[in-house]
Each structure stands twice: as C-alpha cells, then as structure tokens.
Amino acid sequence: MPDWAVELAGWVPAIVIPVATFLQLLQIVRSRSVDGVSWVSWALFGIANVGVYVFTEKWLAPQSLLGFLLSAILDFVIVGIVLRERSRAGR
C-alpha cells in the first residue's frame, strides 16, 4: 500500500472519531438533556480508545493523540455529565 494511503487511513479516524464524539457532547449541552444517552456505552468507548492508544505505541503521533486520547477524554466528559445530571434528577 502506498505511504500516502497509509497516512490518509490514519487521519480518517483521527478526525472522524473526535468529531462524532464532540457532536454528541454538543447535543447534550445544547439540549440540556441526557435522555437516551448511555453512560455505559460512552465509558466503554473511552476505555477502548485508551486501549487502542496504548496498543499503537505511537504516543506523540497526532493521529493517536486526536483519534484515541482526545476522544477518550471527550468520552469520559460525556460520562461525567450524564452521571452528574442523572444524580441531580434523582434528588
């Protein structure tokens, strides 16, 4: 496979994964609702992203930092918001 294709293949998830995660976070913030958001799913996505980040061993590669580590952080932010909001609703 040509080097440019491999490079492109690395950038696709580096852009798509955090953008998709950010869109969910934006929806939560705009709607001020966590209805229908599964904190377990987002926690598992976060754990998986950390796992792939560690597995690649490309600690400082921008594709790994954006696609996996940034996404994991956003995943856990979503989990925190969902748990906080559901805790508040239960009071």
Residue, then its C-alpha position, 0 to 999 in steps of 0.5 A: m500500500p502506498d505511504w500516502a494511503v497509509e497516512l490518509a487511513g490514519w487521519v480518517p479516524a483521527i478526525v472522524i472519531p473526535v468529531a462524532t464524539f464532540l457532536q454528541l457532547l454538543q447535543i447534550v449541552r445544547s439540549r440540556s438533556v441526557d435522555g437516551v444517552s448511555w453512560v455505559s456505552w460512552a465509558l466503554f468507548g473511552i476505555a477502548n480508545v485508551g486501549v487502542y492508544v496504548f496498543t499503537e505505541k505511537w504516543l506523540a503521533p497526532q493521529s493517536l493523540l486526536g483519534f484515541l486520547l482526545s476522544a477518550i477524554l471527550d468520552f469520559v466528559i460525556v460520562g461525567i455529565v450524564l452521571r452528574e445530571r442523572s444524580r441531580a434528577g434523582r434528588 
